[in-house]
Structure formats: structure tokens, C-alpha cells
């Protein structure tokens, strides 16, 4: 099997769960086809052929899209300038777990009074003044993201940090998270000598109970790591604010997959080893 054939197989593996989500959301093939033509045209703008300008003829050659369609596709673009907005709840959590003003001496999230300096109200208003702190508190109490201790202070439940149940926010996360992950994998594939972190560990032939044990442990450790990275990122963001060149962003994420999530893989993966090297499709 040559590299081109292997790449096609890899693309089919990526597309299968994606197409399942498209079907679930009512996106039929003709709609996807129109979308792909537009995206091909936009993505072709990223390429330079021997420092030559990207003419319509070259774009048509690279993408297979007919020249007569290019103008319409450019004008109909709806994703080119899209920017994701981080939900208020996620920003409040990032502040609470990263800002020393809201941490205990041991670095854990502090229990916050409802009102006053350094309170939950102060925390929310530091991030956003458009949402009432009481509204967010009531929402988080109902979802058990937070709880009230015996002194009526607001305490973070780190085991329940599944922030949003809103479909719009879940869709936004779906798009931004998968996009960044694929961009990372694409970079590693195109620049094998400049690879960045993208690793996975996996086993097969496990009972569901064993997978659940691993999932619980992995979720706990992943959350600890994410909180620690958030503290470092928060401190550096404050230090970099207003400085020249402070226009970069980063994302560090985790996920836990098991074959029970995929109806196409009912018998589980056939992998028989643990691999912590970079994975193109991790």
C-alpha cells in the first residue's frame, strides 16, 4: 500500500463519525458537497506555488472546482471570518481555577462568599458584567457544578465540570475542538521534523468494567493537568497583556474514547499494545 492509499483510508476513518453527526443534524450530501467546494477554494488560498500568485486557474487546478464557480463560492463564504466565542461559564471557571485571588494557599480553588471582595459575585463580574452572578450561581447549583458549604460559601465541584448543556455551545465546541485537533495532526503529517504534542495510549481486549475504571482515573488525572496548565496560562496572559506580539493562542485538550461509543466498532479495537508516540489520528 502506498502513502496515497494509506491517506485515503485514514480520511475515511475520520469522515465516518463526522458523517454520522452530519446525518444526525440533517445535513444531506448535496449540502455537504456545496460546503466542500467553498472550503476547497478558501483552503487553496493558503498555498503558494513557487512564489506565484494564486490565480483562478491555479485554484481550479488544485481543487478541481470549475473556474466559473470560484467568484460565487468566494462571495458565499460564511466561515472565513468566523471566530468562536468562549462561553461565560468557561471563562469564569478559567478565572476561578487560574487567578491566585480565588485560590487557597495550596493552589486549590477557594470557597467563595456570595458577596463582597473576592466573592463569587466579584469573580463573575471580573469576567462579564452582562450576566447576573445570581443567575449563573443558580444554574451551576442545579447542574451540581458548584455546591454551598456549611458557611453558605460557593464551592467548586471539580468532578462535575461538564459546563454546558446548551446545544449552541456544544456545537461551537465540536467545531473549534475538532478543527484545532485536525490542524495539529495535519501539521505533524506535513512537518514530521517539527512535530508538536499529539499522543495517545491504548489497549484492547478489555471488559467494560475495566474500561470504566480507566476512564474514571483518566478523567481525574486529566482534570488535574488542565487546572495546572490553566494556572500557568492565566499568569502568563496577565504578564503578556498589552505587549508587542501578544497575539498567539494555544489549546491543550484531553478526550477519552472507547469502542462502545462507535456502533461501527462493536467488537473493540484490534490494537494490542500501549503506544505513547505521536498519532496522526489520535
C-alpha positions, -999 to 999 in steps of 0.1 A, spaced: 0 0 0 14 34 -10 11 66 10 -17 79 -11 -38 48 -5 -30 49 32 -40 85 34 -74 78 17 -81 51 43 -72 75 71 -96 101 57 -124 75 55 -118 68 92 -120 104 100 -151 111 79 -172 81 91 -180 96 126 -183 130 111 -208 119 85 -228 102 113 -231 136 130 -240 153 97 -268 128 92 -280 134 128 -281 172 122 -299 168 89 -270 178 67 -276 158 35 -249 151 8 -258 179 -17 -254 205 12 -221 190 22 -209 190 -14 -216 227 -18 -199 234 15 -168 214 5 -164 232 -28 -164 265 -9 -139 252 17 -116 238 -10 -115 273 -26 -108 290 7 -81 265 17 -63 268 -16 -56 304 -8 -31 291 19 -9 275 -8 19 292 -27 33 276 -58 69 288 -63 60 323 -50 35 327 -78 1 345 -72 -28 322 -66 -48 328 -98 -82 313 -105 -66 289 -129 -42 276 -103 -70 274 -77 -91 254 -102 -62 231 -109 -55 225 -72 -91 219 -62 -109 206 -92 -135 233 -88 -145 249 -121 -133 285 -127 -168 298 -133 -178 288 -98 -150 305 -80 -164 340 -77 -198 328 -64 -181 305 -39 -159 333 -25 -188 356 -21 -209 330 -4 -183 321 22 -198 320 57 -169 306 77 -139 326 66 -141 352 93 -158 332 119 -145 335 154 -156 313 183 -168 330 215 -159 312 247 -190 308 269 -192 330 300 -192 299 323 -160 286 308 -143 320 313 -155 322 349 -141 287 356 -108 296 340 -105 327 362 -115 307 393 -90 279 388 -62 302 375 -63 335 393 -44 334 426 -70 358 441 -95 330 440 -72 302 451 -63 288 485 -26 288 497 -22 252 484 -34 263 449 -68 247 451 -99 267 442 -111 286 472 -146 285 487 -161 319 479 -186 341 498 -216 350 476 -209 388 480 -181 412 488 -144 414 477 -131 382 464 -166 367 463 -184 347 437 -201 379 426 -168 396 423 -154 366 403 -183 367 378 -182 405 373 -145 403 367 -152 382 336 -185 395 324 -210 422 335 -238 412 312 -248 381 332 -261 384 368 -239 364 392 -270 350 409 -283 337 376 -251 318 369 -250 306 405 -285 292 403 -277 275 370 -245 259 384 -262 248 416 -288 230 395 -262 213 375 -240 205 405 -210 224 391 -209 241 425 -224 235 459 -228 255 491 -209 245 522 -220 249 559 -209 285 558 -230 292 527 -199 297 506 -198 287 470 -175 257 464 -164 243 430 -172 206 424 -142 196 402 -158 163 394 -187 180 377 -170 204 353 -192 195 323 -201 231 318 -227 235 291 -258 216 281 -267 243 255 -268 228 220 -253 260 205 -223 259 229 -218 221 223 -218 227 186 -193 255 189 -170 233 210 -175 205 185 -163 227 157 -134 245 174 -120 215 192 -120 191 162 -107 219 140 -77 225 163 -70 188 167 -70 182 130 -48 212 124 -23 197 149 -24 163 132 -21 180 98 10 199 109 26 168 122 19 149 90 33 178 68 62 186 91 75 154 106 107 170 119 87 197 137 60 177 153 41 191 183 24 172 211 -3 147 200 -1 114 217 -23 86 229 -22 54 249 -45 25 241 -53 -11 248 -78 -36 235 -95 -69 248 -108 -52 279 -141 -57 298 -164 -27 300 -158 -26 338 -121 -23 331 -126 5 306 -148 23 331 -120 21 358 -95 35 333 -120 63 323 -125 74 359 -88 75 366 -80 93 332 -107 119 338 -94 127 373 -57 130 361 -67 150 330 -86 175 351 -57 179 374 -34 186 345 -58 210 328 -62 230 360 -25 233 365 -19 244 329 -47 269 333 -29 285 363 3 289 343 -16 302 313 -35 327 334 -4 341 349 14 345 316 -17 360 300 -17 387 327 20 393 321 17 394 283 -13 418 282 -6 448 260 29 436 250 40 435 214 35 401 197 9 390 222 -15 376 195 -10 339 198 -34 314 213 -30 278 224 -52 248 233 -44 218 253 -72 192 255 -80 157 265 -105 131 254 -114 95 263 -126 72 236 -138 36 239 -153 13 213 -187 14 230 -191 49 216 -189 37 180 -215 14 166 -191 5 138 -166 -9 163 -188 -31 185 -161 -57 190 -135 -31 200 -102 -21 185 -77 -47 174 -48 -28 189 -28 -49 213 -3 -25 227 2 8 245 16 35 223 25 69 236 41 82 204 26 108 182 -6 95 165 -18 111 132 -54 104 142 -52 104 179 
